[in-house]
Amino acid sequence: MYRAPTGTHDILPAEQPAWAHVRKTFARLCRRYGYQEITTPILEDTGVFLRTVGTGTDIVDKEMYTFLDKGGDSLTLRPEGTAPVVRAYLEHGMHNLPQPVRLHYFGPIFRYDRPQAGRYRQHFQLGCELLGDADAAADAEVIHLLWTFYAELGLRNLSLQLNSIGDPACRPRYVEALQAYYRARVDQVCPTCRERMERNPLRLLDCKEERCQPVIAEAPRSIEYLCAPCREHFEALQAYLRVLDVPWQLNPRLVRGLDYYTRTVFEVWPPVVGGQSTLGAGGRYDGLAEALGGRPTPGVGFATGVERVLLNLRQQGVPLPEQPPLDVFIAYLGQAAKERALQLAVELRRLGLSVSYSPSPRSLKAQMRLADAWRARVALILGDNELAQGAVTLRDMARSEQSTVPLAELPAVLAGR
């Protein structure tokens, strides 16, 4: 028997209302903040990610699903959402629109990784991007949007981790200091960190190996190497977050796993922090548009995983929507009643009601068991007697009460219920 591929999962009907609730909450909030929805293909030219995410990152080196199509082009299932949105911004001339351009998205993300709770090889992300404004107030806006999203869902006791990793003017000096520090301690760190030391030094601070934690604790801090413009930007961001009443914790060890980040980086953590606990994360990426061949365009944004949000909602005991009950189940006895039942189902659906019945003939008892299984509010029973009277027997499933209702009066009776 076939099963879903490792690291993927089916979203079953019983789970759909909770997923819809999260998506609708996010879309409603984005509208309030002035963000418009965009949908990009799940496939991109591989260069979109090679030029932006960066070689030496785990995503490019180990996690991307890349293949040659029948035309010989190298395509990649998107491993993150920001680069495709910026590519679309450039391709469709959105730099000619009033700036900044505010966009939000939802879609599947693909990364070959070790599956575990809250982490899948195909998972779904909600994200926002604000393009065309370099001011720290833009950073504060997207952080406030993400923070408000979690609050409106009912998540509590979260923490916002905040850091600045500088820009191309000041980061090289910090990277040199970080590499020099680690080279003097190369025998104290794991093999992965020895590799990262030369290929992706910032990721040294993101290592989860126990043996590396004492080295990380004493490592140089990026905020101590910021140039004057980056320092002013970071101080302004903190001031705006105070104005917006968003609490944060300065985390000098916080980095992001993508090369395109500049200055602001942030993560939102749940009360219990573990290896895969980050709820959402983002930052500023002022060089990303240039890396894709566009003119310099500042940007800032975030992404949050829907599966991880739902996992935390359940862990915190937040009530989630369930499948609504069926409005009407129609039971019938005999071929003539069946034909009238089909017509009646169409009539009631036109009124906006959810209606179902058994396509195959069954006993009345079996049909009523179906009505119970589908949590129908009302069962309508049609037989020879009802057809002769031009009526239906209406059974209130919760009260176990029934009455005869003329078909002409049925819409009004159901509306009253």
Backbone hydrogen bonds, N-H to C=O, Kabsch-Sander energy under -0.5 kcal/mol:
donor,donor_aa,acceptor,acceptor_aa,energy
8,T,5,P,-2.0
12,L,10,D,-0.9
15,E,12,L,-1.5
16,Q,12,L,-1.1
16,Q,13,P,-0.5
18,A,15,E,-0.6
19,W,15,E,-1.9
20,A,16,Q,-3.0
21,H,17,P,-2.1
22,V,18,A,-2.0
23,R,19,W,-2.5
24,K,20,A,-3.0
25,T,21,H,-2.3
26,F,22,V,-2.1
27,A,23,R,-2.9
28,R,24,K,-2.6
29,L,25,T,-2.0
30,C,26,F,-2.7
31,R,27,A,-2.0
32,R,28,R,-1.5
33,Y,29,L,-1.5
34,G,30,C,-0.6
34,G,31,R,-1.0
35,Y,30,C,-3.0
36,Q,102,R,-2.4
38,I,104,H,-2.5
44,E,76,T,-1.9
46,T,74,S,-2.1
48,V,45,D,-2.0
49,F,46,T,-1.3
50,L,46,T,-2.0
51,R,47,G,-2.4
53,V,49,F,-1.5
54,G,49,F,-1.3
57,T,54,G,-1.2
61,D,57,T,-2.7
62,K,58,D,-2.7
63,E,58,D,-1.3
63,E,59,I,-0.9
64,M,59,I,-1.3
65,Y,77,L,-0.5
66,T,64,M,-1.0
67,F,75,L,-2.4
69,D,73,D,-2.6
72,G,69,D,-2.2
75,L,67,F,-2.9
75,L,73,D,-0.7
76,T,44,E,-2.4
77,L,65,Y,-2.3
78,R,42,I,-2.8
85,V,81,G,-1.3
86,V,82,T,-2.4
87,R,83,A,-2.6
88,A,84,P,-2.3
89,Y,85,V,-2.3
90,L,86,V,-2.2
91,E,87,R,-2.9
92,H,88,A,-2.1
93,G,90,L,-1.4
94,M,89,Y,-2.3
95,H,89,Y,-0.5
96,N,93,G,-2.0
97,L,94,M,-1.2
101,V,131,L,-2.9
102,R,100,P,-0.5
103,L,101,V,-0.5
103,L,129,E,-2.8
104,H,36,Q,-2.5
105,Y,127,G,-2.3
107,G,125,Q,-1.7
109,I,123,H,-3.6
110,F,78,R,-2.6
111,R,109,I,-0.5
111,R,121,R,-2.4
112,Y,63,E,-3.2
113,D,111,R,-1.0
116,Q,119,R,-1.9
119,R,116,Q,-2.6
121,R,7,G,-1.6
122,Q,7,G,-1.8
123,H,109,I,-2.2
123,H,121,R,-0.5
125,Q,107,G,-2.7
126,L,304,T,-2.6
127,G,105,Y,-2.1
128,C,302,F,-1.8
129,E,103,L,-2.8
130,L,300,V,-3.1
131,L,101,V,-2.8
131,L,129,E,-0.5
132,G,298,P,-3.3
138,A,135,D,-1.6
139,D,135,D,-0.8
140,A,136,A,-2.2
141,E,137,A,-1.9
142,V,138,A,-2.0
143,I,139,D,-2.1
144,H,140,A,-2.6
145,L,141,E,-2.4
146,L,142,V,-2.2
147,W,143,I,-2.7
148,T,144,H,-2.6
149,F,145,L,-2.3
150,Y,146,L,-1.9
151,A,147,W,-1.8
152,E,148,T,-2.8
153,L,149,F,-1.6
154,G,150,Y,-1.0
154,G,151,A,-0.5
155,L,150,Y,-2.2
159,S,269,W,-2.3
161,Q,159,S,-0.6
161,Q,267,E,-3.3
162,L,249,Q,-2.5
163,N,265,V,-2.1
165,I,263,R,-2.6
170,C,167,D,-0.9
171,R,167,D,-3.2
174,Y,170,C,-1.2
175,V,171,R,-3.0
176,E,172,P,-2.3
177,A,173,R,-1.8
178,L,174,Y,-2.6
179,Q,175,V,-2.8
180,A,176,E,-2.4
181,Y,177,A,-2.1
182,Y,178,L,-2.2
183,R,179,Q,-2.7
184,A,180,A,-1.3
185,R,182,Y,-1.6
186,V,183,R,-0.9
188,Q,185,R,-2.4
189,V,186,V,-0.8
194,R,190,C,-1.7
195,E,191,P,-1.7
196,R,192,T,-2.5
197,M,193,C,-1.8
198,E,195,E,-1.0
199,R,195,E,-1.6
200,N,196,R,-1.9
203,R,200,N,-1.4
204,L,201,P,-1.9
205,L,202,L,-1.4
206,D,203,R,-1.4
207,C,204,L,-1.1
212,C,209,E,-1.1
213,Q,209,E,-0.6
213,Q,210,E,-1.2
216,I,212,C,-2.4
217,A,213,Q,-2.4
218,E,214,P,-0.9
218,E,215,V,-0.6
219,A,216,I,-1.3
222,S,252,P,-0.7
224,E,221,R,-1.4
225,Y,222,S,-2.0
226,L,223,I,-0.6
231,R,227,C,-2.6
232,E,228,A,-2.6
233,H,229,P,-2.2
234,F,230,C,-2.4
235,E,231,R,-2.5
236,A,232,E,-2.3
237,L,233,H,-2.3
238,Q,234,F,-2.1
239,A,235,E,-1.9
240,Y,236,A,-2.5
241,L,237,L,-2.4
242,R,238,Q,-1.7
243,V,239,A,-2.0
244,L,240,Y,-2.2
245,D,242,R,-1.1
246,V,241,L,-2.7
249,Q,160,L,-3.1
251,N,162,L,-3.1
254,L,251,N,-2.0
259,D,53,V,-2.9
261,Y,258,L,-1.1
262,T,284,R,-3.2
263,R,166,G,-3.8
265,V,163,N,-2.5
266,F,282,G,-2.3
267,E,161,Q,-1.9
268,V,280,G,-2.7
269,W,159,S,-2.9
269,W,267,E,-0.5
273,V,271,P,-0.7
277,S,274,G,-1.4
279,L,268,V,-2.8
280,G,268,V,-0.9
281,A,303,A,-2.2
282,G,266,F,-2.2
283,G,301,G,-2.1
284,R,262,T,-0.6
284,R,264,T,-2.3
285,Y,299,G,-2.8
287,G,260,Y,-0.6
288,L,285,Y,-1.4
289,A,297,T,-0.6
291,A,287,G,-1.9
292,L,288,L,-1.1
293,G,290,E,-2.1
294,G,289,A,-2.7
297,T,286,D,-0.6
300,V,130,L,-1.7
301,G,283,G,-2.1
302,F,128,C,-2.0
303,A,281,A,-2.4
304,T,126,L,-2.7
305,G,279,L,-1.0
306,V,124,F,-2.8
309,V,305,G,-2.1
310,L,306,V,-2.7
311,L,307,E,-2.3
312,N,308,R,-2.1
313,L,309,V,-2.4
314,R,310,L,-2.3
315,Q,311,L,-2.1
316,Q,312,N,-2.0
317,G,314,R,-1.2
318,V,313,L,-2.6
326,L,374,W,-1.4
328,V,354,S,-2.4
329,F,378,V,-2.5
330,I,356,S,-2.4
331,A,329,F,-0.6
331,A,380,L,-3.5
333,L,382,L,-1.8
338,K,334,G,-1.9
339,E,335,Q,-2.2
340,R,336,A,-2.0
341,A,337,A,-2.4
342,L,338,K,-2.1
343,Q,339,E,-1.8
344,L,340,R,-2.6
345,A,341,A,-2.4
346,V,342,L,-1.6
347,E,343,Q,-2.2
348,L,344,L,-2.5
349,R,345,A,-2.2
350,R,346,V,-1.8
351,L,347,E,-0.6
351,L,348,L,-0.7
352,G,349,R,-1.9
353,L,348,L,-1.8
355,V,353,L,-0.6
356,S,328,V,-1.9
358,S,330,I,-0.5
367,Q,363,S,-2.3
368,M,364,L,-2.3
369,R,365,K,-1.6
370,L,366,A,-1.6
371,A,367,Q,-2.0
372,D,368,M,-2.0
373,A,369,R,-2.6
374,W,370,L,-2.4
375,R,372,D,-1.7
376,A,371,A,-2.7
377,R,326,L,-2.5
378,V,327,D,-1.4
379,A,395,R,-2.5
380,L,329,F,-3.1
381,I,393,T,-2.8
382,L,331,A,-2.5
382,L,380,L,-0.5
387,L,383,G,-2.5
388,A,384,D,-2.3
389,Q,385,N,-1.7
390,G,386,E,-1.1
391,A,386,E,-2.5
392,V,405,V,-2.3
393,T,381,I,-2.2
394,L,392,V,-0.6
394,L,403,S,-3.5
395,R,379,A,-3.3
395,R,393,T,-0.6
396,D,394,L,-0.6
396,D,401,E,-3.5
397,M,377,R,-1.9
397,M,395,R,-0.8
398,A,377,R,-0.6
400,S,396,D,-1.7
401,E,396,D,-1.1
403,S,394,L,-2.2
405,V,392,V,-2.9
407,L,390,G,-2.4
409,E,406,P,-1.2
410,L,406,P,-0.8
410,L,407,L,-0.7
413,V,409,E,-2.2
414,L,410,L,-2.9
415,A,411,P,-2.4
416,G,412,A,-2.1
417,R,413,V,-1.1
